Amino acid sequence: MSTLAAARARRSPWRVTRRVLLRKPGRVIGLAIIVFFTLMAIAGPMLYPGQLAVDPDNIYASPSGAHWLGTDFAGSDVLQEVIVGARYVLLTAAISALVTAALGTTIGLVAGYHRGFTDSSLMRVTDFVLTIPGFPLLVVLSTIWNFGRPLEMGLVLGVTGWGGVARAVRSQTLSLRERGFLEAARGLGLSNTHIIVRELLPNIAPYVAMNLLLSVIGFIGAEVALFFLGVVPFTSSNWGVMLNEAVFAGGAINSPQALSYLLAPLVCILLLTLGIVLFLDAIDELFNPRLRERS
């Protein structure tokens, strides 16, 4: 193999990604946790396509071979509820994050590139969104619109949470706007749409990816909190509903028998959050050549 071919092989995306991941064990652990919960969310409906089984004679059974995490106040298998609930939580968080990324990135790019009246108008709207307390607004909206399904809740969370991303993307766009490659693109007579989509967007894509993963953590916490408080009607089991029933229906705080039913969703939320945080370290280095060179 020639020297040039060997250099290209070392710079191939797969080799760079593998090298970045393997540099720190925590990054591999983070990716493994994310993949595990993603597969759980995908496989849940296949493993348990019907309703949760109820066994009144087997209430608050201790963990055993038949029920690895025990049973709840109705005799349902806790592990089954955790697996089924993962689909709702992750699907809602993914929809919310995508909506937030789409709105925030679009508004931030347009405002930062055009500046002037366009920038001022869009930033006033963004400031208005940022000044509204997010979670209290969701509680109020839940009394008006019963958004209990993943698509509905994902849209509501995303539409109310894009302000921070828009501000951050605008700042990145302003720092790139006067760079030489954009001046050259304008000199060639390329349209503003072409410059924004083909020149600016690829340069801020890593930053958007980081914010996308970070927003997933916040949206998981928000949707779980809404279901825990009982302000949103639910049509299927999810981790927030499990916490609500463990505390209010099962009295898990005062009942040692119900402790596993309370801890199971909490541990899942903590593990998933930990996995995303660990994997973010790899994303940061993967898209930052200076960090890779320093390492």
C-alpha positions in Angstrom: 0.0 0.0 0.0 1.3 3.4 -0.9 1.9 6.2 1.6 -1.0 8.2 0.2 -3.3 5.2 0.4 -2.3 4.4 3.9 -2.9 8.0 5.0 -6.4 7.9 3.4 -7.2 4.7 5.2 -6.2 6.2 8.5 -8.5 9.1 7.8 -11.5 7.0 6.8 -14.6 7.8 8.8 -14.9 4.3 10.2 -11.3 4.2 11.4 -11.6 7.7 12.9 -14.8 6.8 14.6 -13.5 3.5 16.0 -10.3 5.2 17.2 -12.3 8.0 19.0 -14.6 5.5 20.6 -11.9 3.1 21.8 -9.7 5.9 23.2 -11.8 5.9 26.4 -13.8 2.9 27.7 -16.6 5.2 29.0 -17.5 6.2 25.4 -18.0 2.5 24.5 -20.1 2.0 27.6 -22.2 5.0 26.8 -22.9 3.8 23.2 -23.7 0.3 24.5 -26.3 1.8 26.9 -27.9 3.8 24.2 -28.1 0.8 21.8 -29.4 -1.4 24.6 -32.4 0.9 25.4 -33.0 1.5 21.7 -33.3 -2.2 21.1 -35.5 -2.5 24.2 -37.8 0.1 22.8 -37.9 -1.6 19.4 -38.4 -5.1 20.8 -40.9 -4.2 23.4 -44.0 -4.4 21.2 -42.8 -7.6 19.7 -42.1 -9.3 23.0 -45.4 -8.1 24.6 -47.9 -7.2 21.9 -50.9 -7.3 24.2 -52.0 -5.7 27.4 -50.1 -6.2 30.7 -51.2 -9.3 32.5 -52.8 -8.7 35.9 -52.6 -11.2 38.7 -54.3 -10.0 42.0 -53.0 -13.0 43.8 -49.4 -12.2 43.1 -49.2 -8.5 44.3 -45.7 -7.1 45.2 -44.0 -10.4 44.6 -40.2 -10.3 45.3 -37.8 -10.6 42.3 -37.6 -14.3 41.2 -37.0 -16.5 38.2 -40.6 -15.9 37.1 -40.5 -12.2 37.7 -37.0 -10.8 37.5 -37.9 -7.4 38.9 -40.9 -8.6 40.9 -44.5 -7.4 40.4 -46.5 -4.2 41.1 -49.6 -3.4 43.1 -51.8 -5.1 40.5 -49.6 -8.2 40.1 -48.2 -7.2 36.7 -44.6 -8.0 35.9 -42.3 -5.0 36.5 -39.8 -6.0 33.9 -42.5 -6.2 31.3 -43.7 -2.7 32.2 -40.1 -1.3 32.0 -39.6 -2.8 28.5 -43.0 -1.7 27.2 -42.5 1.8 28.7 -39.1 2.3 27.0 -40.8 2.6 23.6 -43.0 5.4 24.7 -40.3 7.3 26.5 -37.7 7.1 23.7 -40.1 7.7 20.9 -41.5 10.8 22.5 -38.0 12.1 23.3 -36.8 11.5 19.8 -39.7 13.3 18.2 -39.3 16.2 20.6 -35.5 16.5 19.9 -36.1 16.3 16.1 -38.7 19.0 16.2 -36.5 21.2 18.4 -33.5 20.7 16.2 -35.5 21.5 13.0 -37.1 24.7 14.3 -34.1 25.9 16.3 -31.6 25.2 13.5 -33.7 26.8 10.8 -34.5 30.0 12.8 -30.9 30.3 14.0 -29.4 29.9 10.6 -31.8 32.4 8.9 -31.5 35.0 11.7 -27.7 34.7 11.8 -27.1 34.8 8.1 -29.5 37.6 7.1 -29.1 39.8 10.2 -30.9 43.2 10.1 -34.7 43.2 10.4 -35.0 39.4 9.9 -32.5 38.7 12.7 -34.2 41.2 15.1 -37.7 39.9 14.4 -36.8 36.2 14.8 -34.7 36.8 17.9 -37.6 38.7 19.6 -39.8 35.7 19.0 -37.0 33.5 20.4 -36.7 35.7 23.5 -40.4 35.4 24.0 -40.2 31.6 23.9 -37.2 31.6 26.3 -38.9 33.8 28.8 -41.9 31.5 29.2 -41.4 28.9 32.0 -41.3 25.7 30.0 -42.6 23.1 32.5 -45.4 25.2 34.0 -46.5 26.0 30.4 -46.7 22.3 29.7 -48.8 21.7 32.7 -51.2 24.5 31.6 -51.3 23.1 28.1 -52.1 19.6 29.4 -55.3 21.0 30.9 -56.4 22.4 27.5 -55.1 19.6 25.2 -54.8 16.1 26.4 -51.6 15.2 24.5 -51.1 11.7 25.9 -49.7 10.0 22.8 -46.0 10.0 21.7 -46.6 12.1 18.6 -48.7 14.7 20.3 -46.5 15.0 23.3 -43.3 15.0 21.2 -44.7 17.9 19.1 -45.7 19.9 22.1 -42.4 19.4 23.9 -40.5 20.3 20.7 -42.5 23.4 19.8 -42.0 24.8 23.3 -38.3 24.0 23.6 -36.5 25.2 20.5 -35.5 28.7 21.8 -32.1 27.7 23.3 -31.0 25.9 20.2 -32.0 28.8 17.9 -29.9 31.2 20.1 -26.9 28.9 20.0 -27.1 28.2 16.2 -27.4 31.9 15.5 -24.2 32.6 17.5 -22.4 29.9 15.5 -23.7 31.3 12.2 -22.6 34.8 13.0 -19.1 33.6 13.7 -19.0 31.8 10.3 -20.8 34.4 8.2 -17.7 36.5 7.3 -15.4 33.5 6.7 -13.6 33.4 3.4 -15.5 30.4 2.0 -18.8 32.2 2.4 -17.4 35.4 0.8 -16.3 33.2 -2.1 -19.8 31.6 -2.4 -21.5 35.0 -2.5 -18.9 36.2 -5.0 -19.9 33.3 -7.3 -23.5 34.5 -7.2 -24.9 31.5 -5.3 -28.3 32.0 -3.8 -28.8 32.5 -0.1 -30.7 29.2 0.2 -27.8 27.4 -1.4 -25.3 29.1 0.9 -27.3 28.3 4.1 -28.1 24.7 3.2 -24.8 23.7 1.4 -22.2 25.8 3.1 -23.4 26.9 6.6 -25.4 23.9 7.7 -22.6 21.2 7.3 -20.3 23.4 9.4 -22.8 23.7 12.3 -24.1 20.1 12.0 -21.8 18.7 14.7 -23.0 21.5 17.1 -26.6 20.6 16.3 -25.9 16.9 16.9 -24.6 17.7 20.4 -27.6 19.8 21.2 -29.9 17.1 19.8 -28.5 14.5 22.3 -28.5 17.0 25.2 -32.1 17.9 24.5 -33.1 14.2 24.6 -32.1 14.2 28.3 -34.3 17.2 29.1 -37.3 15.9 27.2 -37.1 12.5 28.9 -37.2 14.3 32.3 -40.0 16.5 31.2 -42.3 13.8 29.9 -41.6 11.5 32.9 -42.4 14.4 35.2 -45.7 15.1 33.5 -46.8 11.5 33.8 -45.6 11.3 37.3 -47.7 14.3 38.3 -50.7 12.8 36.6 -51.5 15.9 34.6 -51.4 14.0 31.2 -53.7 11.1 30.5 -51.9 7.9 29.5 -53.0 5.1 27.2 -50.1 2.7 27.9 -47.5 2.0 30.4 -44.3 4.1 30.6 -41.7 5.0 33.1 -43.5 8.2 34.3 -46.7 6.2 34.9 -44.8 3.6 36.8 -43.4 6.2 39.1 -46.9 7.7 39.6 -48.5 4.4 40.4 -45.6 3.3 42.6 -45.9 6.4 44.8 -49.6 7.2 44.8 -51.3 3.8 44.1 -48.7 1.5 45.6 -47.3 3.7 48.4 -43.8 2.6 47.5 -42.2 5.2 49.8 -43.7 3.6 52.8 -43.9 0.0 51.6 -40.7 -2.0 51.2 -42.5 -4.6 49.1 -43.0 -2.0 46.4 -39.5 -0.7 46.3 -38.4 -2.5 43.2 -41.4 -1.1 41.3 -40.2 2.4 42.2 -36.5 1.8 41.6 -36.9 0.1 38.2 -37.9 3.2 36.1 -35.6 5.4 38.1 -32.6 3.2 37.4 -33.5 3.1 33.7 -33.7 6.9 33.5 -30.4 7.4 35.3 -28.7 4.7 33.1 -30.0 6.2 29.9 -28.9 9.7 31.0 -25.5 8.4 31.9 -25.1 6.7 28.5 -25.9 9.9 26.6 -23.5 12.0 28.7 -20.7 9.4 28.2 -21.3 9.2 24.4 -21.4 13.0 24.1 -17.7 13.0 24.9 -17.0 10.9 21.8 -19.3 13.1 19.6 -17.4 16.2 20.8 -14.0 14.7 19.8 -15.3 13.1 16.6 -16.4 16.4 15.2 -13.6 18.5 16.6 -10.3 17.9 14.7 -8.3 19.9 17.3 -9.3 17.6 20.1 -8.4 14.5 17.9 -5.0 16.0 17.1 -4.3 16.8 20.8 -5.3 13.3 21.8 
